[in-house]
Amino acid sequence: MVYRGILYLALLLLFSTSISSKGYDSLRFHQRRTNQRSLMFLNKMIGKLHPECLQERMDFQIPREIVQPRQCQRENATMIIHEMLQQTLILFSSKNACPDVNETIIEPFLSGIYQQMVHLEEEMDQANSSWESLESILRLKNYYQGITNYLKNKEYSSCACKIVQVETRRNFSFLYKLTEYLKN
């Protein structure tokens, strides 16, 4: 009787690990696909960058652990990706953030980011993740606050918006790197 219970528990653990791995595979696939779509919309938003805008460039100093992630656990990568997407959604949802961008570009861009966040939240709920304690999240929030302050200081000028769009496009390359940590 005891052996049957142990066998049942072992099979249950094996099965739940298998389901979780498939969840991360699906999540990784979805993230890659929607990242590509988001990049396409960002490229449309940016269009041609005017030479005078290059003078407005700024080093926003993205946290080092995002640029060069070390061995990162899947749950941490998921939380960091979620936070980056959430901050991007907040940034681009502001009516001042992209005054010159066509609605047919910004709406599907924001919709794609929102869908990515929903998928990430589902996976985080299954993994019982809590992202409030992660130090990287605080650094990310400060980084995005710096971008918001830059836009405000530049009074949401067209060039400042383009620079932020370029920085966001750069962030999607980091999102690709972090997505790789969702592998089994």
C-alpha positions as CSV (number, residue, x, y, z in Angstrom):
1,M,0.0,0.0,0.0
2,V,2.8,2.4,0.9
3,Y,4.7,1.5,-2.3
4,R,1.6,2.2,-4.4
5,G,1.3,5.7,-2.8
6,I,4.9,6.5,-3.4
7,L,4.6,5.2,-7.0
8,Y,1.5,7.4,-7.5
9,L,3.3,10.4,-6.1
10,A,6.3,9.9,-8.3
11,L,4.2,9.6,-11.4
12,L,2.2,12.7,-10.4
13,L,5.4,14.7,-10.0
14,L,6.8,13.4,-13.3
15,F,3.6,14.3,-15.1
16,S,3.4,17.8,-13.6
17,T,7.0,18.5,-14.6
18,S,6.3,17.4,-18.1
19,I,3.3,19.7,-18.3
20,S,5.3,22.6,-16.9
21,S,8.0,22.0,-19.5
22,K,5.5,22.0,-22.3
23,G,4.0,25.2,-21.0
24,Y,7.4,26.9,-21.2
25,D,8.0,25.6,-24.7
26,S,4.7,27.0,-25.8
27,L,5.4,30.3,-24.0
28,R,8.8,30.5,-25.6
29,F,7.3,29.9,-29.1
30,H,4.6,32.5,-28.5
31,Q,7.1,35.1,-27.1
32,R,9.4,34.7,-30.1
33,R,6.5,35.1,-32.6
34,T,4.9,38.1,-30.9
35,N,8.4,39.8,-30.4
36,Q,8.9,39.6,-34.1
37,R,5.5,41.1,-34.7
38,S,6.1,43.9,-32.2
39,L,9.5,44.7,-33.9
40,M,7.7,45.0,-37.2
41,F,5.3,47.6,-35.7
42,L,8.2,49.4,-34.0
43,N,10.0,49.7,-37.3
44,K,6.9,51.2,-38.9
45,M,6.6,53.6,-36.0
46,I,10.2,54.7,-36.3
47,G,10.2,55.0,-40.0
48,K,13.1,57.2,-41.1
49,L,15.1,58.7,-38.3
50,H,15.9,62.4,-39.0
51,P,19.5,63.4,-38.6
52,E,18.6,66.2,-36.1
53,C,17.1,63.5,-33.9
54,L,20.5,61.8,-33.5
55,Q,21.6,64.8,-31.4
56,E,18.8,63.9,-28.9
57,R,20.1,60.4,-28.3
58,M,20.7,59.4,-24.7
59,D,22.1,56.4,-22.9
60,F,19.2,55.3,-20.7
61,Q,21.4,52.7,-19.0
62,I,19.4,49.6,-19.2
63,P,20.3,47.3,-16.2
64,R,23.3,45.2,-16.8
65,E,21.6,41.9,-15.9
66,I,19.2,42.5,-18.8
67,V,21.9,43.3,-21.4
68,Q,24.1,40.3,-20.3
69,P,21.9,37.9,-18.4
70,R,23.8,35.2,-16.5
71,Q,22.4,31.8,-15.9
72,C,18.8,32.9,-15.2
73,Q,16.1,30.7,-13.9
74,R,13.0,30.4,-16.1
75,E,10.8,32.0,-13.5
76,N,13.1,35.0,-13.2
77,A,13.3,35.4,-16.9
78,T,9.6,35.2,-17.1
79,M,9.2,37.9,-14.5
80,I,11.7,40.2,-16.1
81,I,10.2,39.8,-19.6
82,H,6.7,40.5,-18.1
83,E,8.0,43.7,-16.4
84,M,9.7,44.9,-19.6
85,L,6.5,44.4,-21.5
86,Q,4.3,46.0,-18.8
87,Q,6.5,49.1,-18.7
88,T,6.5,49.3,-22.5
89,L,2.7,49.0,-22.5
90,I,2.5,51.8,-19.9
91,L,5.0,54.0,-21.8
92,F,3.2,53.6,-25.2
93,S,-0.3,53.8,-23.8
94,S,0.2,57.4,-22.8
95,K,-1.5,59.7,-25.2
96,N,1.6,61.9,-25.3
97,A,4.1,59.0,-25.9
98,C,3.5,58.7,-29.7
99,P,1.6,61.7,-31.0
100,D,2.7,61.3,-34.6
101,V,2.1,57.5,-34.8
102,N,-0.8,56.2,-36.8
103,E,-3.5,54.4,-34.8
104,T,-3.3,51.4,-37.1
105,I,0.2,50.9,-36.0
106,I,0.1,51.6,-32.3
107,E,-3.1,49.6,-31.5
108,P,-1.9,46.2,-32.8
109,F,1.5,46.9,-31.2
110,L,-0.1,47.5,-27.8
111,S,-2.5,44.6,-28.3
112,G,0.4,42.2,-29.0
113,I,2.3,43.3,-25.9
114,Y,-0.9,42.8,-23.8
115,Q,-1.3,39.3,-25.2
116,Q,2.3,38.5,-24.3
117,M,1.7,39.7,-20.8
118,V,-1.4,37.5,-20.4
119,H,0.5,34.4,-21.5
120,L,3.3,35.2,-19.1
121,E,0.9,35.8,-16.3
122,E,-0.7,32.4,-16.9
123,E,2.7,30.7,-16.7
124,M,3.7,32.7,-13.7
125,D,0.5,31.7,-11.9
126,Q,1.2,28.0,-12.6
127,A,4.8,28.4,-11.3
128,N,3.5,30.4,-8.2
129,S,6.0,33.2,-9.0
130,S,6.3,36.4,-7.0
131,W,8.1,39.2,-8.8
132,E,8.0,41.9,-6.2
133,S,11.2,40.7,-4.5
134,L,13.3,40.6,-7.5
135,E,16.0,43.3,-7.5
136,S,16.1,43.4,-11.3
137,I,12.5,44.5,-11.4
138,L,13.3,47.6,-9.3
139,R,16.2,48.4,-11.6
140,L,13.9,48.0,-14.6
141,K,11.3,50.3,-13.1
142,N,13.9,53.0,-12.5
143,Y,15.2,52.5,-16.1
144,Y,11.7,53.0,-17.5
145,Q,11.1,56.0,-15.2
146,G,14.2,57.5,-16.7
147,I,12.7,57.1,-20.2
148,T,9.5,58.7,-19.1
149,N,11.3,61.6,-17.5
150,Y,13.3,62.1,-20.7
151,L,10.1,62.3,-22.7
152,K,8.6,64.8,-20.2
153,N,11.8,66.9,-20.2
154,K,11.8,67.0,-24.0
155,E,8.1,67.9,-23.9
156,Y,7.2,64.8,-25.9
157,S,8.9,66.2,-29.0
158,S,8.8,64.2,-32.2
159,C,12.6,63.5,-32.0
160,A,12.3,62.4,-28.3
161,C,9.5,60.0,-29.2
162,K,11.6,58.5,-32.0
163,I,14.6,58.1,-29.7
164,V,12.4,56.2,-27.2
165,Q,11.0,54.1,-30.0
166,V,14.5,53.2,-31.1
167,E,15.4,52.4,-27.4
168,T,12.3,50.1,-27.2
169,R,13.4,48.3,-30.4
170,R,16.8,47.7,-28.8
171,N,15.0,46.3,-25.7
172,F,13.3,43.7,-27.9
173,S,16.7,42.3,-28.7
174,F,17.2,41.8,-25.0
175,L,13.8,40.2,-24.8
176,Y,14.9,37.7,-27.4
177,K,17.9,36.8,-25.2
178,L,15.7,36.4,-22.1
179,T,13.2,34.3,-24.0
180,E,16.0,31.8,-24.6
181,Y,16.0,31.1,-20.9
182,L,12.5,29.7,-21.2
183,K,14.1,26.6,-22.8
184,N,13.8,23.3,-21.1
